[in-house]
Amino acid sequence: MDFRLSEEQRLARDSVREFAEKEIEPIASGIETRREFPWGAVRKMAELGLMGMTVPLEYGGAGLDSVSYALAIEELARISASVSVIFTVNNTLACEPLLRFGSEAQKEKYLVPLAKGEKLGAYALTEPGAGSDAAALATEAVSDGGEFIINGTKVFTTNGNEADVFIVFARTEKTVQKHRGISAFVIERDVPGFKVGREEEKLGIRATSTTELVFKDCVISSDQLLGELNKGFVYAMMTLDSGRIGVGAQAIGIAQASLDASLKYSGERVQFGRTISKHQAIRFMLADMATDTEASRLLVLRAAQMKDRGMKFTKEASMAKLFASETAMRCAWRAVQIHGGAGYTTEYPVERYFRDAKITEIYKGTSEIQRLVIARELLKG
């Protein structure tokens, strides 16, 4: 694979980097402390065309490729993991399934305002009894003439409090294997019988909302079926493949931020008569952080490039997500260790990086699930 960036890709990366440093860095710590959704940053991202970055121009997006998108996520996550999560959920988990599986009417009604940033999207797959085993979901959508009646509960829905449009997965057929009887729906926030439930208190990414969704005799039109009936599980897994590239890129941003902070602090902190960057123990940690981060970046860019070329990228996306997320945790841990007692306080951002890094090993499939996916793909050969 060729990892040289095009002029357009470098411009996208540099533009997002400049935006993140100018507009997000001054508020990054405060929004986490206050658990405040960064509406100002989201609106500015919309003005820059970032909320539908890979959506074609005719549907209100920027028409950029997956490599540019991955680079953008990294730059956002380097400054604020929370902002990067909001960005990637709207782009990958809301816009992409509408673009790939939606009807022209659905694209005009939902995709265009999502891509323009006029509306915000969310993705509802996980349930109390269906996490890693996503096919075990119990939410039901019963066909009734030209309508569906939905009952059930979703959990861990990012952007739940703020989203206008939800991609929701529900069981539509009980007499087949559980993964074959699931369908996808596009549901608007104000539909009767649907409400946002409790919000989770989280370890990290605290400037995002993570909520429960409750459906009680929620009646929607059959026009809100996304794609084909009973093909929802396939759509969900295809969407998650793309989402794993995004999580990998987010993890790289956290890892890079941890490395940058560690380089700066170790060059200033004096112990035993010299800066701690002169001590071999610290140098080894810095070297490992830099090597793992660069390796993660190459894995993510490879998966993104394969997607752009129309190649199957399931294994590569899982490899990228697995290695990058574990790299983020290792780098954040080392950053706190290098900062010592200061790293355990909120005076320095490394404690935030440490808290934010953990979720990258969990959502869009845990590290254990990624290993299962990688092994399955290997054994197919």
VOBA-1610 file (N, C-alpha, C; in pm, whole numbers, padded with zeros to 5 digits, always signed):
BEGIN
Met+00084-00120+00000Met+00000+00000+00000Met+00088+00126+00000Asp+00038+00230-00063Asp+00111+00356-00075Asp+00057+00454+00028Phe+00139+00495+00125Phe+00091+00581+00233Phe+00133+00727+00217Arg+00184+00762+00101Arg+00213+00903+00078Arg+00080+00979+00066Leu+00071+01090+00136Leu-00054+01166+00136Leu-00059+01256+00013Ser-00179+01269-00042Ser-00201+01361-00152Ser-00207+01503-00098Glu-00201+01599-00188Glu-00211+01739-00147Glu-00345+01764-00078Glu-00452+01705-00129Glu-00584+01722-00070Glu-00590+01664+00071Gln-00527+01548+00090Gln-00526+01486+00222Gln-00445+01566+00322Arg-00332+01618+00279Arg-00251+01702+00368Arg-00325+01830+00404Leu-00395+01887+00307Leu-00471+02009+00332Leu-00583+01984+00432Ala-00653+01870+00417Ala-00759+01835+00512Ala-00703+01820+00653Arg-00592+01747+00664Arg-00529+01727+00796Arg-00487+01860+00858Asp-00419+01942+00780Asp-00367+02068+00834Asp-00480+02165+00870Ser-00586+02164+00792Ser-00699+02253+00821Ser-00767+02214+00951Val-00787+02083+00972Val-00850+02037+01095Val-00757+02060+01214Arg-00627+02041+01192Arg-00531+02066+01300Arg-00538+02212+01345Glu-00540+02302+01250Glu-00548+02445+01282Glu-00678+02478+01355Phe-00788+02421+01306Phe-00916+02443+01371Phe-00916+02391+01515Ala-00866+02269+01533Ala-00867+02207+01666Ala-00783+02287+01765Glu-00666+02331+01721Glu-00579+02406+01811Glu-00634+02545+01843Lys-00699+02606+01746Lys-00751+02741+01766Lys-00884+02744+01839Glu-00976+02654+01800Glu-01113+02662+01849Glu-01145+02565+01964Ile-01080+02449+01966Ile-01116+02347+02064Ile-01021+02343+02183Glu-00893+02363+02158Glu-00796+02352+02268Glu-00828+02446+02385Pro-00872+02569+02362Pro-00902+02657+02476Pro-01018+02608+02562Ile-01106+02526+02507Ile-01223+02482+02583Ile-01216+02335+02625Ala-01113+02263+02578Ala-01110+02117+02593Ala-01120+02071+02738Ser-01045+02131+02825Ser-01047+02090+02965Ser-01178+02130+03032Gly-01226+02250+03003Gly-01346+02301+03069Gly-01471+02221+03036Ile-01488+02182+02911Ile-01610+02107+02875Ile-01610+01970+02941Glu-01492+01912+02964Glu-01486+01783+03033Glu-01523+01799+03180Thr-01468+01901+03241Thr-01494+01924+03384Thr-01643+01953+03408Arg-01702+02032+03318Arg-01842+02071+03334Arg-01939+01970+03271Arg-01884+01870+03203Arg-01967+01772+03129Arg-02062+01847+03035Glu-02004+01935+02960Glu-02080+02026+02874Glu-02066+01987+02727Phe-02177+01961+02662Phe-02173+01927+02520Phe-02123+02048+02441Pro-02021+02031+02355Pro-01958+02146+02289Pro-02031+02193+02164Trp-02149+02248+02183Trp-02230+02290+02069Trp-02157+02392+01982Gly-02083+02481+02042Gly-02011+02581+01963Gly-01913+02517+01867Ala-01838+02419+01916Ala-01741+02349+01830Ala-01811+02270+01721Val-01924+02208+01755Val-01998+02130+01656Val-02050+02220+01546Arg-02101+02336+01581Arg-02152+02429+01479Arg-02038+02479+01389Lys-01922+02502+01447Lys-01809+02546+01366Lys-01760+02434+01274Met-01765+02310+01322Met-01730+02198+01235Met-01826+02188+01119Ala-01953+02215+01145Ala-02053+02214+01038Ala-02021+02321+00934Glu-01981+02439+00980Glu-01947+02548+00887Glu-01829+02510+00799Leu-01738+02428+00852Leu-01620+02385+00777Leu-01648+02264+00689Gly-01770+02210+00695Gly-01805+02093+00614Gly-01755+01962+00671Leu-01729+01958+00802Leu-01671+01838+00863Leu-01774+01736+00908Met-01900+01773+00921Met-01998+01681+00977Met-02045+01574+00877Gly-02014+01595+00750Gly-02041+01493+00649Gly-01920+01482+00559Met-01807+01458+00619Met-01678+01472+00551Met-01664+01382+00428Thr-01713+01258+00437Thr-01699+01165+00326Thr-01828+01151+00245Val-01928+01229+00277Val-02054+01227+00202Val-02035+01305+00072Pro-02083+01254-00041Pro-02068+01325-00169Pro-02128+01465-00164Leu-02076+01550-00250Leu-02120+01690-00255Leu-02269+01703-00279Glu-02324+01613-00362Glu-02466+01625-00396Glu-02559+01600-00279Tyr-02506+01541-00172Tyr-02586+01518-00052Tyr-02542+01607+00064Gly-02473+01714+00033Gly-02440+01813+00135Gly-02308+01792+00206Gly-02231+01690+00164Gly-02105+01661+00231Gly-01986+01728+00165Ala-01866+01693+00215Ala-01742+01752+00162Ala-01681+01667+00052Gly-01726+01542+00037Gly-01678+01456-00070Gly-01533+01413-00057Leu-01480+01406+00064Leu-01341+01366+00084Leu-01331+01215+00107Asp-01210+01164+00107Asp-01190+01019+00118Asp-01171+00976+00264Ser-01162+00845+00284Ser-01152+00790+00419Ser-01018+00820+00485Val-00912+00833+00405Val-00781+00869+00461Val-00787+01010+00520Ser-00846+01103+00448Ser-00861+01241+00499Ser-00944+01240+00627Tyr-01048+01158+00627Tyr-01136+01147+00744Tyr-01060+01095+00866Ala-00979+00990+00846Ala-00901+00934+00958Ala-00802+01037+01011Leu-00739+01111+00923Leu-00645+01214+00965Leu-00716+01324+01045Ala-00837+01357+01003Ala-00914+01459+01073Ala-00951+01413+01214Ile-00993+01288+01227Ile-01028+01235+01360Ile-00907+01242+01452Glu-00792+01202+01402Glu-00672+01205+01485Glu-00643+01345+01537Glu-00655+01444+01449Glu-00626+01582+01490Glu-00725+01632+01594Leu-00852+01596+01577Leu-00952+01635+01677Leu-00928+01566+01810Ala-00900+01434+01805Ala-00881+01356+01927Ala-00755+01397+02002Arg-00656+01445+01930Arg-00532+01492+01995Arg-00562+01608+02089Ile-00665+01685+02058Ile-00704+01799+02141Ile-00819+01763+02234Ser-00922+01695+02181Ser-01039+01658+02262Ser-01099+01528+02210Ala-01088+01423+02289Ala-01148+01296+02250Ala-01299+01309+02239Ser-01359+01390+02324Ser-01505+01407+02322Ser-01551+01464+02189Val-01486+01569+02142Val-01525+01630+02016Val-01506+01530+01902Ser-01399+01452+01907Ser-01376+01353+01801Ser-01484+01247+01799Val-01536+01209+01916Val-01642+01109+01922Val-01771+01162+01859Ile-01808+01284+01893Ile-01928+01345+01836Ile-01916+01350+01684Phe-01801+01389+01638Phe-01771+01400+01495Phe-01782+01265+01425Thr-01722+01162+01482Thr-01718+01033+01413Thr-01852+00962+01418Val-01930+00979+01525Val-02063+00917+01530Val-02151+00975+01421Asn-02149+01106+01403Asn-02232+01166+01299Asn-02187+01123+01160Asn-02056+01121+01139Asn-02003+01087+01007Asn-02020+00939+00973Thr-01972+00853+01059Thr-01966+00710+01026Thr-02093+00635+01062Leu-02147+00658+01181Leu-02257+00575+01228Leu-02394+00626+01187Ala-02402+00754+01150Ala-02531+00810+01105Ala-02532+00832+00954Cys-02434+00910+00905Cys-02433+00942+00762Cys-02404+00820+00674Glu-02307+00739+00713Glu-02265+00631+00623Glu-02374+00528+00595Pro-02446+00476+00696Pro-02553+00381+00662Pro-02663+00442+00578Leu-02692+00570+00598Leu-02791+00636+00512Leu-02741+00646+00369Leu-02613+00679+00353Leu-02555+00690+00220Leu-02552+00554+00150Arg-02516+00450+00223Arg-02498+00318+00161Arg-02627+00243+00141Phe-02722+00257+00232Phe-02841+00172+00229Phe-02973+00248+00216Gly-02969+00380+00230Gly-03092+00457+00230Gly-03150+00479+00091Ser-03280+00504+00087Ser-03347+00539-00038Ser-03314+00684-00071Glu-03344+00725-00193Glu-03319+00864-00230Glu-03402+00959-00144Ala-03523+00919-00111Ala-03607+01003-00026Ala-03545+01018+00113Gln-03492+00908+00167Gln-03428+00913+00299Gln-03301+00997+00296Lys-03228+00988+00187Lys-03106+01069+00175Lys-03140+01217+00174Glu-03242+01253+00100Glu-03280+01394+00094Glu-03333+01443+00229Lys-03411+01359+00295Lys-03475+01401+00420Lys-03379+01399+00538Tyr-03291+01298+00544Tyr-03207+01280+00663Tyr-03058+01303+00638Leu-03006+01245+00529Leu-02862+01252+00506Leu-02816+01396+00481Val-02886+01468+00398Val-02843+01604+00364Val-02830+01693+00487Pro-02932+01703+00573Pro-02915+01789+00693Pro-02810+01736+00791Leu-02792+01604+00797Leu-02687+01549+00883Leu-02549+01587+00830Ala-02529+01572+00699Ala-02400+01602+00638Ala-02367+01751+00647Lys-02469+01835+00640Lys-02449+01979+00650Lys-02431+02025+00795Gly-02458+01936+00889Gly-02449+01974+01029Gly-02570+02049+01080Glu-02676+02048+01002Glu-02800+02112+01047Glu-02873+02025+01149Lys-02847+01895+01141Lys-02899+01800+01240Lys-02785+01711+01287Leu-02806+01646+01401Leu-02704+01559+01458Leu-02758+01417+01464Gly-02671+01319+01435Gly-02714+01180+01431Gly-02661+01096+01545Ala-02724+00979+01564Ala-02683+00882+01665Ala-02711+00741+01611Tyr-02656+00642+01678Tyr-02660+00502+01633Tyr-02699+00416+01753Ala-02806+00340+01741Ala-02857+00265+01855Ala-02863+00116+01822Leu-02760+00046+01866Leu-02752-00100+01848Leu-02750-00171+01982Thr-02666-00125+02074Thr-02643-00194+02201Thr-02766-00191+02292Glu-02786-00302+02364Glu-02895-00315+02460Glu-02842-00373+02591Pro-02922-00369+02698Pro-02875-00425+02824Pro-02828-00570+02812Gly-02892-00648+02726Gly-02853-00788+02709Gly-02785-00818+02578Ala-02746-00714+02504Ala-02684-00732+02373Ala-02574-00630+02354Gly-02452-00668+02397Gly-02336-00582+02380Gly-02246-00641+02274Ser-02146-00719+02317Ser-02061-00788+02220Ser-02142-00884+02134Asp-02244-00944+02194Asp-02335-01032+02119Asp-02451-00947+02066Ala-02419-00864+01966Ala-02517-00768+01917Ala-02641-00834+01858Ala-02627-00955+01806Ala-02741-01023+01744Ala-02845-01068+01845Ala-02812-01058+01975Ala-02906-01100+02079Ala-03004-00989+02117Leu-03009-00881+02041Leu-03095-00770+02077Leu-03242-00812+02087Ala-03313-00748+02179Ala-03452-00786+02208Ala-03553-00681+02164Thr-03508-00561+02129Thr-03601-00459+02080Thr-03675-00512+01957Glu-03807-00499+01957Glu-03888-00554+01848Glu-03953-00444+01765Ala-03965-00470+01637Ala-04041-00384+01547Ala-04141-00473+01475Val-04267-00461+01512Val-04374-00547+01459Val-04444-00475+01345Ser-04450-00539+01229Ser-04516-00480+01113Ser-04667-00479+01133Asp-04729-00365+01104Asp-04873-00350+01118Asp-04923-00266+01001Gly-04952-00335+00891Gly-04993-00263+00771Gly-04876-00185+00714Gly-04894-00056+00701Gly-04787+00027+00648Gly-04702+00091+00756Glu-04707+00032+00876Glu-04633+00088+00989Glu-04556-00022+01063Phe-04466+00022+01151Phe-04397-00067+01245Phe-04421-00014+01386Ile-04442-00105+01479Ile-04459-00069+01619Ile-04336-00119+01694Ile-04261-00028+01754Ile-04133-00062+01817Ile-04146-00057+01968Asn-04093-00163+02033Asn-04084-00169+02179Asn-03948-00222+02219Gly-03888-00157+02317Gly-03758-00204+02364Gly-03674-00090+02419Thr-03553-00124+02462Thr-03463-00027+02524Thr-03322-00041+02467Lys-03262+00071+02436Lys-03123+00075+02392Lys-03039+00144+02500Val-02911+00111+02506Val-02821+00174+02603Val-02694+00220+02533Phe-02618+00303+02604Phe-02487+00351+02558Phe-02495+00420+02422Thr-02597+00503+02403Thr-02614+00574+02276Thr-02544+00708+02283Thr-02434+00722+02209Thr-02360+00848+02203Thr-02440+00952+02128Asn-02438+01075+02176Asn-02515+01188+02124Asn-02664+01173+02155Gly-02699+01083+02247Gly-02840+01056+02275Gly-02920+01177+02315Asn-02864+01263+02398Asn-02939+01380+02444Asn-02957+01485+02335Glu-02866+01487+02238Glu-02865+01597+02142Glu-02910+01557+02001Ala-02909+01430+01969Ala-02934+01387+01832Ala-03077+01415+01786Asp-03090+01441+01657Asp-03220+01461+01594Asp-03265+01336+01519Val-03167+01258+01471Val-03193+01140+01388Val-03118+01021+01446Phe-03187+00907+01460Phe-03128+00788+01520Phe-03136+00672+01421Ile-03025+00602+01402Ile-03025+00476+01328Ile-03046+00366+01432Val-03161+00301+01425Val-03203+00207+01530Val-03220+00066+01472Phe-03170-00032+01545Phe-03180-00172+01502Phe-03279-00246+01590Ala-03368-00322+01527Ala-03472-00393+01601Ala-03501-00527+01534Arg-03555-00620+01612Arg-03588-00752+01560Arg-03722-00748+01487Thr-03722-00795+01365Thr-03843-00796+01283Thr-03887-00937+01245Glu-03807-01037+01281Glu-03841-01176+01249Glu-03784-01267+01357Lys-03872-01347+01421Lys-03829-01434+01531Lys-03806-01578+01489Thr-03850-01616+01371Thr-03848-01757+01331Thr-03721-01797+01257Val-03625-01706+01246Val-03499-01736+01178Val-03385-01719+01277Gln-03262-01756+01235Gln-03146-01734+01321Gln-03142-01587+01362Lys-03101-01565+01488Lys-03120-01433+01547Lys-03057-01320+01466His-02943-01343+01401His-02880-01235+01325His-02949-01210+01191Arg-03036-01303+01148Arg-03104-01288+01020Arg-03239-01218+01032Gly-03283-01191+01153Gly-03415-01131+01172Gly-03412-00990+01224Ile-03306-00914+01193Ile-03289-00779+01244Ile-03298-00679+01129Ser-03365-00568+01152Ser-03378-00462+01052Ser-03331-00330+01110Ala-03299-00238+01020Ala-03255-00104+01060Ala-03363-00001+01026Phe-03375+00100+01111Phe-03475+00205+01092Phe-03413+00342+01114Val-03471+00442+01049Val-03432+00581+01073Val-03546+00645+01151Ile-03515+00688+01273Ile-03620+00739+01362Ile-03586+00880+01407Glu-03682+00968+01398Glu-03664+01106+01441Glu-03693+01120+01590Arg-03633+01221+01648Arg-03638+01238+01793Arg-03779+01257+01848Asp-03864+01328+01776Asp-03992+01369+01832Asp-04106+01272+01801Val-04077+01152+01754Val-04184+01057+01722Val-04250+01008+01852Pro-04383+01001+01859Pro-04452+00954+01980Pro-04410+00811+02016Gly-04397+00786+02145Gly-04358+00654+02193Gly-04209+00635+02206Phe-04131+00737+02172Phe-03985+00730+02182Phe-03937+00840+02275Lys-03853+00805+02371Lys-03796+00906+02459Lys-03652+00869+02494Val-03576+00970+02525Val-03439+00951+02572Val-03445+00928+02722Gly-03383+00819+02767Gly-03385+00785+02909Gly-03267+00845+02984Arg-03219+00774+03083Arg-03115+00828+03171Arg-02982+00842+03099Glu-02903+00936+03146Glu-02769+00959+03093Glu-02666+00894+03184Glu-02566+00831+03125Glu-02462+00763+03202Glu-02360+00863+03256Glu-02309+00835+03376Glu-02193+00905+03430Glu-02071+00822+03389Lys-01973+00885+03323Lys-01866+00808+03259Lys-01728+00842+03314Leu-01636+00748+03295Leu-01496+00767+03331Leu-01431+00874+03246Gly-01454+00869+03115Gly-01393+00963+03022Gly-01494+01016+02922Ile-01442+01081+02818Ile-01523+01150+02715Ile-01650+01210+02778Arg-01629+01291+02879Arg-01740+01341+02961Arg-01817+01456+02896Ala-01762+01513+02790Ala-01834+01621+02721Ala-01930+01565+02616Thr-01946+01435+02613Thr-02045+01371+02527Thr-02156+01313+02614Ser-02275+01302+02556Ser-02383+01235+02628Ser-02391+01090+02584Thr-02409+01001+02679Thr-02425+00858+02653Thr-02552+00815+02725Thr-02654+00780+02649Thr-02787+00767+02709Thr-02857+00635+02676Glu-02962+00615+02750Glu-03059+00508+02725Glu-03165+00563+02630Leu-03219+00478+02542Leu-03332+00513+02457Leu-03445+00416+02486Val-03564+00467+02503Val-03678+00384+02539Val-03787+00395+02432Phe-03831+00280+02382Phe-03939+00274+02283Phe-04058+00199+02344Lys-04171+00266+02351Lys-04291+00204+02406Lys-04407+00230+02311Asp-04444+00125+02238Asp-04549+00137+02135Asp-04520+00256+02044Cys-04397+00264+01999Cys-04353+00371+01910Cys-04391+00333+01766Val-04476+00412+01706Val-04528+00381+01572Val-04454+00467+01469Ile-04394+00398+01371Ile-04324+00468+01263Ile-04374+00416+01129Ser-04357+00495+01026Ser-04398+00455+00892Ser-04302+00351+00835Ser-04352+00267+00747Ser-04266+00170+00679Ser-04161+00239+00593Asp-04182+00367+00561Asp-04084+00444+00486Asp-03956+00466+00565Gln-03964+00443+00696Gln-03846+00463+00781Gln-03762+00337+00797Leu-03800+00230+00729Leu-03715+00112+00720Leu-03593+00148+00637Leu-03474+00123+00689Leu-03350+00154+00619Leu-03303+00031+00542Gly-03300+00041+00411Gly-03258-00073+00331Gly-03365-00181+00326Glu-03320-00307+00320Glu-03410-00420+00309Glu-03450-00475+00445Leu-03570-00532+00450Leu-03617-00597+00572Leu-03525-00713+00608Asn-03492-00725+00737Asn-03412-00834+00792Asn-03266-00834+00746Lys-03220-00723+00691Lys-03078-00712+00654Lys-03001-00621+00750Gly-03065-00584+00860Gly-03006-00486+00950Gly-02877-00528+01015Phe-02864-00657+01048Phe-02741-00701+01115Phe-02622-00687+01021Val-02642-00718+00894Val-02535-00701+00795Val-02496-00554+00787Tyr-02596-00467+00784Tyr-02569-00323+00778Tyr-02492-00277+00902Ala-02533-00329+01017Ala-02467-00289+01142Ala-02320-00327+01142Met-02290-00451+01097Met-02152-00497+01098Met-02067-00422+00995Met-02125-00392+00879Met-02051-00316+00778Met-02022-00175+00828Thr-02118-00117+00898Thr-02098+00016+00954Thr-01991+00014+01062Leu-01990-00091+01145Leu-01891-00101+01251Leu-01750-00119+01195Asp-01736-00186+01080Asp-01604-00195+01018Asp-01548-00055+00994Ser-01630+00032+00938Ser-01586+00170+00916Ser-01563+00243+01048Gly-01652+00216+01145Gly-01638+00280+01275Gly-01508+00245+01345Arg-01457+00124+01318Arg-01332+00083+01382Arg-01212+00159+01328Ile-01218+00199+01203Ile-01113+00288+01151Ile-01116+00420+01230Gly-01237+00470+01254Gly-01251+00595+01329Gly-01200+00585+01471Val-01231+00474+01538Val-01183+00457+01676Val-01031+00445+01678Gly-00977+00374+01579Gly-00831+00364+01570Gly-00768+00501+01556Ala-00826+00584+01470Ala-00773+00719+01451Ala-00788+00802+01579Gln-00900+00786+01646Gln-00919+00856+01774Gln-00812+00814+01874Ala-00785+00686+01881Ala-00684+00634+01973Ala-00546+00691+01942Ile-00514+00705+01814Ile-00386+00763+01775Ile-00376+00907+01825Gly-00485+00982+01812Gly-00484+01119+01861Gly-00453+01127+02010Ile-00514+01037+02088Ile-00489+01033+02233Ile-00343+00993+02260Ala-00295+00893+02185Ala-00156+00849+02203Ala-00058+00960+02169Gln-00084+01030+02060Gln+00005+01138+02018Gln+00004+01251+02120Ala-00112+01283+02172Ala-00121+01387+02275Ala-00042+01346+02399Ser-00050+01218+02436Ser+00024+01168+02552Ser+00174+01178+02529Leu+00217+01144+02409Leu+00359+01155+02375Leu+00405+01301+02375Asp+00328+01388+02313Asp+00365+01530+02307Asp+00380+01588+02448Ala+00283+01558+02535Ala+00288+01610+02672Ala+00409+01555+02747Ser+00440+01428+02723Ser+00553+01364+02791Ser+00687+01420+02745Leu+00699+01447+02616Leu+00821+01508+02565Leu+00843+01645+02627Lys+00737+01723+02634Lys+00748+01858+02690Lys+00784+01852+02839Tyr+00710+01772+02914Tyr+00732+01768+03059Tyr+00870+01711+03093Ser+00910+01606+03025Ser+01038+01542+03056Ser+01156+01632+03020Gly+01133+01726+02928Gly+01239+01820+02894Gly+01248+01937+02989Glu+01150+01951+03077Glu+01147+02063+03173Glu+01170+02018+03317Arg+01124+01901+03351Arg+01131+01853+03490Arg+01274+01810+03524Val+01327+01867+03631Val+01464+01837+03674Val+01461+01749+03799Gln+01533+01640+03795Gln+01553+01552+03911Gln+01696+01498+03906Phe+01758+01489+04023Phe+01896+01442+04033Phe+01990+01526+03947Gly+01958+01656+03938Gly+02048+01749+03874Gly+02037+01759+03723Arg+01942+01691+03662Arg+01926+01702+03516Arg+01780+01673+03480Thr+01741+01715+03361Thr+01603+01690+03320Thr+01580+01540+03311Ile+01457+01499+03340Ile+01430+01356+03343Ile+01438+01292+03203Ser+01434+01375+03099Ser+01451+01321+02963Ser+01590+01264+02941Lys+01685+01299+03029Lys+01822+01246+03018Lys+01835+01107+03080His+01733+01064+03155His+01739+00934+03221His+01693+00824+03125Gln+01766+00715+03125Gln+01738+00608+03029Gln+01597+00551+03045Ala+01549+00539+03166Ala+01416+00482+03189Ala+01308+00565+03118Ile+01323+00696+03124Ile+01226+00784+03058Ile+01243+00777+02906Arg+01366+00774+02861Arg+01392+00766+02717Arg+01332+00639+02656Phe+01343+00530+02726Phe+01286+00405+02675Phe+01134+00416+02663Met+01072+00478+02761Met+00926+00495+02754Met+00887+00584+02637Leu+00959+00693+02617Leu+00931+00782+02505Leu+00949+00711+02371Ala+01053+00631+02361Ala+01079+00558+02237Ala+00968+00459+02207Asp+00923+00388+02309Asp+00813+00291+02289Asp+00684+00363+02250Met+00656+00475+02314Met+00535+00551+02282Met+00536+00597+02136Ala+00648+00651+02093Ala+00659+00701+01956Ala+00647+00588+01854Thr+00711+00476+01882Thr+00709+00363+01788Thr+00568+00305+01777Asp+00503+00283+01889Asp+00367+00228+01887Asp+00268+00322+01819Thr+00285+00452+01843Thr+00194+00549+01782Thr+00209+00551+01632Glu+00333+00550+01584Glu+00355+00552+01440Glu+00307+00423+01375Ala+00328+00310+01440Ala+00279+00183+01387Ala+00127+00182+01379Ser+00063+00237+01481Ser-00083+00246+01482Ser-00133+00332+01367Arg-00065+00444+01345Arg-00105+00534+01238Arg-00100+00464+01102Leu+00005+00388+01080Leu+00018+00316+00952Leu-00092+00212+00936Leu-00126+00142+01043Leu-00235+00044+01036Leu-00368+00110+01004Val-00396+00224+01066Val-00522+00294+01040Val-00526+00347+00897Leu-00417+00406+00851Leu-00415+00459+00715Leu-00427+00347+00612Arg-00368+00231+00642Arg-00383+00119+00549Arg-00529+00078+00537Ala-00598+00064+00650Ala-00739+00024+00647Ala-00822+00129+00573Ala-00795+00257+00599Ala-00869+00363+00533Ala-00844+00363+00383Gln-00720+00341+00344Gln-00687+00337+00202Gln-00753+00218+00133Met-00758+00104+00200Met-00826-00013+00144Met-00975+00016+00124Lys-01035+00084+00220Lys-01176+00121+00205Lys-01195+00212+00085Asp-01107+00310+00069Asp-01117+00402-00044Asp-01103+00330-00177Arg-01026+00222-00179Arg-01003+00147-00303Arg-01109+00040-00329Gly-01210+00034-00241Gly-01317-00061-00261Gly-01280-00203-00224Met-01176-00220-00144Met-01131-00353-00102Met-01199-00393+00028Lys-01204-00521+00056Lys-01254-00569+00185Lys-01152-00531+00291Phe-01199-00472+00400Phe-01107-00420+00501Phe-01146-00461+00643Thr-01229-00562+00658Thr-01275-00603+00791Thr-01158-00637+00882Lys-01068-00723+00836Lys-00954-00765+00918Lys-00864-00647+00949Glu-00835-00567+00848Glu-00744-00455+00865Glu-00801-00349+00960Ala-00932-00326+00953Ala-00995-00231+01045Ala-00987-00281+01188Ser-01009-00411+01208Ser-01000-00467+01343Ser-00857-00464+01395Met-00760-00493+01308Met-00619-00485+01349Met-00583-00343+01391Ala-00627-00247+01310Ala-00597-00107+01339Ala-00661-00063+01470Lys-00786-00099+01488Lys-00857-00060+01610Lys-00795-00127+01733Leu-00763-00255+01722Leu-00705-00328+01833Leu-00570-00268+01875Phe-00481-00255+01779Phe-00346-00210+01813Phe-00345-00064+01857Ala-00421+00020+01787Ala-00422+00162+01821Ala-00485+00188+01958Ser-00593+00118+01991Ser-00658+00140+02120Ser-00569+00095+02235Glu-00501-00019+02217Glu-00410-00064+02323Glu-00286+00025+02331Thr-00247+00081+02217Thr-00138+00179+02217Thr-00179+00304+02296Ala-00301+00351+02274Ala-00348+00469+02346Ala-00343+00447+02497Met-00385+00329+02541Met-00380+00300+02685Met-00238+00296+02736Arg-00148+00231+02660Arg-00008+00223+02703Arg+00056+00362+02707Cys+00029+00442+02605Cys+00089+00575+02599Cys+00035+00666+02710Ala-00095+00659+02734Ala-00154+00741+02840Ala-00101+00699+02977Trp-00087+00568+02997Trp-00032+00519+03124Trp+00111+00570+03141Arg+00191+00560+03037Arg+00330+00606+03046Arg+00336+00757+03068Ala+00243+00830+03005Ala+00242+00976+03023Ala+00217+01013+03168Val+00121+00947+03232Val+00095+00972+03373Val+00218+00936+03456Gln+00281+00823+03425Gln+00399+00778+03500Gln+00514+00877+03484Ile+00535+00927+03365Ile+00643+01024+03342Ile+00617+01153+03418His+00492+01193+03426His+00457+01314+03500His+00458+01292+03652Gly+00462+01166+03695Gly+00466+01137+03837Gly+00341+01186+03909Gly+00359+01242+04028Gly+00245+01290+04107Gly+00166+01397+04034Ala+00236+01481+03956Ala+00167+01586+03881Ala+00071+01527+03778Gly+00106+01410+03725Gly+00021+01347+03625Gly-00109+01293+03681Tyr-00114+01279+03813Tyr-00234+01229+03878Tyr-00331+01342+03914Thr-00289+01465+03887Thr-00373+01581+03916Thr-00432+01635+03785Thr-00531+01723+03800Thr-00594+01783+03683Thr-00517+01903+03632Glu-00402+01934+03693Glu-00321+02045+03645Glu-00266+02015+03506Tyr-00242+01888+03479Tyr-00191+01846+03349Tyr-00296+01760+03279Pro-00298+01763+03146Pro-00405+01692+03074Pro-00387+01541+03064Val-00274+01488+03111Val-00249+01345+03090Val-00347+01256+03167Glu-00400+01306+03279Glu-00500+01226+03350Glu-00626+01213+03266Arg-00659+01317+03188Arg-00773+01311+03097Arg-00746+01215+02983Tyr-00626+01218+02929Tyr-00592+01124+02823Tyr-00606+00980+02872Phe-00563+00957+02996Phe-00570+00822+03054Phe-00715+00776+03064Arg-00803+00865+03109Arg-00945+00829+03121Arg-01011+00811+02985Asp-00976+00898+02891Asp-01037+00890+02758Asp-00989+00768+02681Ala-00866+00727+02702Ala-00810+00617+02623Ala-00885+00486+02645Lys-00935+00464+02764Lys-00992+00333+02796Lys-01111+00297+02707Ile-01194+00395+02674Ile-01313+00362+02596Ile-01277+00311+02457Thr-01160+00348+02406Thr-01124+00303+02271Thr-01102+00152+02267Glu-01075+00091+02382Glu-01061-00055+02388Glu-01196-00126+02403Ile-01304-00047+02414Ile-01435-00106+02443Ile-01534-00085+02331Tyr-01560+00043+02294Tyr-01668+00061+02198Tyr-01627+00026+02055Lys-01729+00004+01971Lys-01716-00052+01835Lys-01654-00192+01838Gly-01670-00259+01951Gly-01616-00394+01967Gly-01494-00392+02056Thr-01498-00468+02165Thr-01387-00473+02259Thr-01262-00532+02194Ser-01150-00520+02263Ser-01026-00581+02211Ser-01041-00731+02192Glu-01118-00793+02280Glu-01139-00938+02267Glu-01219-00970+02141Ile-01319-00889+02111Ile-01396-00909+01989Ile-01309-00885+01866Gln-01222-00785+01871Gln-01134-00761+01756Gln-01044-00881+01730Arg-00995-00943+01836Arg-00911-01062+01817Arg-00991-01177+01755Leu-01117-01188+01795Leu-01203-01292+01734Leu-01226-01263+01586Val-01249-01136+01553Val-01272-01099+01413Val-01147-01125+01330Ile-01033-01086+01380Ile-00908-01105+01307Ile-00881-01254+01285Ala-00899-01335+01390Ala-00876-01479+01377Ala-00974-01542+01278Arg-01100-01499+01283Arg-01199-01552+01190Arg-01161-01521+01045Glu-01118-01398+01021Glu-01080-01360+00886Glu-00956-01435+00840Leu-00861-01457+00930Leu-00741-01534+00896Leu-00775-01679+00859Leu-00865-01737+00938Leu-00897-01878+00918Leu-00986-01904+00796Lys-01047-01797+00744Lys-01123-01814+00621Lys-01034-01857+00507Gly-00906-01821+00516Gly-00814-01856+00410Gly-00769-01999+00415
//
